[in-house]
Amino acid sequence: MATELMAALENVLKSNKKVIMMELPADRYLEAGSASVKVLIDLGYRGVYVSFQRPCSNISSILSRNGIDTKKLVFIDAASPLAEEKKTGNCVYISERVEVDELVRAVYTSLGKLEGKKFIYIDSISTIALYKPLSETMRLSEFLVSTVRKENCTLVFNVAKDLAQKKFVRDIALKADAVIGVAE
Amino acid sequence: MIDQALIEKNIDSLGKGWIALLEVPAESLTEAEIVSLKALVDRNIFCIVLSGTKPYTSLLQFYNGLSLDTNKIAVIDCVTGTSKQNVEGKVWYMDGPNALTQISIAMSGAICNGGEDKAVLVDTLTSFLMHNKTEIFVRFAHSLVTKARINGASCLLLSVDDTMSRETRAEIVQLCDKVISVHDKL
């Protein structure tokens, strides 16, 4: 599964597609997500990892265990405001209200700190929709899409395959240059 | 019949601070809960049972019948339906399975209190989903597992096979480090 995903992502990146949606099997979501970040890092990208699901320390240690150099990533932690995590290095913590404007500012500022080929990685768009109205989720996705179209940057939206048929996810998928689905 | 070795192998392979979903057939639910709890207590892990299926008095009978060390178990009882805390501080009674704010406050106190290894056992996602709107419960589950992760506690979410919609299951599974099915083979 990981090999198939890595090959598909590599092909899409080589064809210079900017906005990518990855529909990952829920049961292997973490494994598939880590594999896709590894592809990006191995291809020389540096990125902004926006985590709505896991606190920064958790996702950072998982990626490290999977052989990813996390120094090449800036984490935006929108999960731990719920539980006050101890603050660490290359991580930007979003305040408790998880406002889209604050997320937008954090993404924009973090991108500015990176050099060379860049990516923004959203993990995951369905989780933010649990906390914010769909209009705000769509506003965030529109900002991200327009940012990567203006800059030399790639945007990856992650979503569990079983959630990919939700209407707002389909609406976001319409703006993507490529949708990668991986067999379970 | 629940394979105790399968549960133990999974717990041992996950290290510390893991989040797992354990899917079991309805008829094996109690056995799965007991086997998991025993495996955790035997590993000297303090267990916080969030019970949405059985009242504390029934649980206590089970635990005593199996000679489980009840000093290693606290219960957040969402079934009895009265708001009080017993004198030993080993059980918190909630208004009901839909009192998610009250449960969240009790859970924060239980997870953040003390330095020993802890695990939360949620019994069961199925029963909590019966009493709450899916979206609200998934948000609660997300907040619970994040709290557990940040405080180094583990979390075992019990669920009855085929009782969650594909979408709800996907939302929950995304939060987990491992999905354990009792149909898995060692």
Chai-1 contact restraints between the chains, C-beta under 6 A:
chainA,res_idxA,chainB,res_idxB,connection_type,confidence,min_distance_angstrom,max_distance_angstrom,comment,restraint_id
A,A26,B,A170,contact,1.0,0.0,6.0,A-B,restraint_1
A,A26,B,V173,contact,1.0,0.0,6.0,A-B,restraint_2
A,D27,B,V173,contact,1.0,0.0,6.0,A-B,restraint_3
A,D27,B,V179,contact,1.0,0.0,6.0,A-B,restraint_4
A,Y29,B,Q174,contact,1.0,0.0,6.0,A-B,restraint_5
A,P55,B,R149,contact,1.0,0.0,6.0,A-B,restraint_6
A,P55,B,I150,contact,1.0,0.0,6.0,A-B,restraint_7
A,N58,B,R149,contact,1.0,0.0,6.0,A-B,restraint_8
A,A79,B,T146,contact,1.0,0.0,6.0,A-B,restraint_9
A,S80,B,I150,contact,1.0,0.0,6.0,A-B,restraint_10
A,L82,B,S143,contact,1.0,0.0,6.0,A-B,restraint_11
A,L82,B,T146,contact,1.0,0.0,6.0,A-B,restraint_12
A,A83,B,T146,contact,1.0,0.0,6.0,A-B,restraint_13
A,A83,B,K147,contact,1.0,0.0,6.0,A-B,restraint_14
A,A83,B,I150,contact,1.0,0.0,6.0,A-B,restraint_15
A,E85,B,I150,contact,1.0,0.0,6.0,A-B,restraint_16
A,L130,B,V138,contact,1.0,0.0,6.0,A-B,restraint_17
A,L130,B,R139,contact,1.0,0.0,6.0,A-B,restraint_18
A,A160,B,A170,contact,1.0,0.0,6.0,A-B,restraint_19
A,A160,B,Q174,contact,1.0,0.0,6.0,A-B,restraint_20
A,D162,B,R166,contact,1.0,0.0,6.0,A-B,restraint_21
A,D162,B,E167,contact,1.0,0.0,6.0,A-B,restraint_22
A,D162,B,A170,contact,1.0,0.0,6.0,A-B,restraint_23
A,L163,B,E167,contact,1.0,0.0,6.0,A-B,restraint_24
A,L163,B,A170,contact,1.0,0.0,6.0,A-B,restraint_25
